[in-house]
Amino acid sequence: MATVLLLRHGRTTANAAGGLAGRQPVELDDTGRDQAAKLGARLRALPLAAVVTSPLIRCRQTLELALPDIVPVVDDGLIECGYGDWEGQPLKKLAKDPLWPVVQQHPSAAVFPNGEAMAAMSARAVAAIRHWDRTVTAEHGPEALWVACSHGDVIKAIVADAMGLHLDQFQRIVADPASVSVIRYTPTRPFLVRLNDTADLATLVPAKPARRRHAGRAAASSDAAVGGGAGAGM
């Protein structure tokens, strides 16, 4: 199957102010724009087969700055969780709400007032990612790389699903602004390749097959590398 790079948008004015943006049209601040530009320098080295995004402006701005020559496909399945009456509120205030410990410790039971259930958010986000991964694989092959730009809680829920974790464990996962988390789905199980990453992405490009005349030497080197890796991991 293909490999998906989950991008969280750059820092926003709400992030900087300590507020919960939710689905409000908050935009990137100066730091967020700088983060997006730096993210672009990492992404442009990759042969991306597809780019999909949440419809919210902070995600679209991130991609416009990071990948200005690409027009992403908008998918509502990647939109931020619907926090309802919580949207626009300071996190310090929300931390005193009786629902707060439920969100932090038992999120699968959390339903935001006049908003969305966290379990519903997780289900539709995972469904969207898996749908796109199947589509990209069918159209571009199992070595394809593709991008999905979304939001912190959405990405954490997708990562938790890939790791086989219950949603109640997803608050243990971190997805910082402008970070990259990488998942490779297979017919039997997903693999978390990177999490909350801000380093070089070029190593994600599949290696070219070795020339036939070097096949024997390459195989020997590979065996030695595997043996060394197992020993080093003890």
Secondary structure, 3 states (H helix, E strand, C coil): CCEEEEEECCCEHHHHHCECCCCCCCCECHHHHHHHHHHHHHHCCCCEEEEEECCCHHHHHHHHHHCCCCCCEECHHHCCCCCHHHCCCEHHHHCCCCCHHHHHHCHHHCECCCCCEHHHHHHHHHHHHHHHHHHHHHHHCCCCEEEEEECHHHHHHHHHHHCCCCHHHHHHCCCCCCCEEEEECCCCCCEEEEEEECCCCHHHCCCCCCCHHHHHHHHHHHHHHHHHHHHHCC
